[in-house]
Every structure is written in structure tokens, then in C-alpha cells.
Amino acid sequence: MKRFLLLSVLFTFLVSLNLLAQQPVDSDVAMADQMRADGKIWVVVGVIALIFAGIITYLIRLDSKLSKIEKELNIN
């Protein structure tokens, strides 16, 4: 078991060294810069926030409905 653990750690270490030796990727995205310059990035942020708010609202309502059904089943 110790040998397997040692080999796993060694393999992970060697793989991570290989990944760290790679050339850095150019993180300059022209589309994002253009959207920031035009002020449209806030529209994207707003839409994503609205979607997340809708999902959270849906999950809260679903949880309350399920709790109500569970209470009804426990009474009967």
C-alpha cells in the first residue's frame, strides 16, 4: 500500500512538473477587452446574475414545496 501511494505521489509530481514547464498561454482576449471598452461587459454580468438569481429562487420554492409535501405525508 505504501509503495502504491509513493508511486502515485511520484507520478503526480512528475506530471505537474511537465505542466509547469509549458509556455504560458496568452490570456489577452480581444473580445473581452472590446466588451469592457464598450461597457457591454456589465450586460453580460447582469444577465449571468439574473440567471443565477432565477435558479436560486426556483430551488428555494422547490424546497418549500417539497417540505410541505413531506409534512403532509408524515401526518398521514
Buried (B, 14 or more C-beta within 10 A) or exposed (E): EEEEEEEEEEEEEEEEEEEEEEEEEEEEEEEEEEBEEEEEBEEEEEEEEEEEEEEEEEEEEEEEEEEEEEEEEEEE
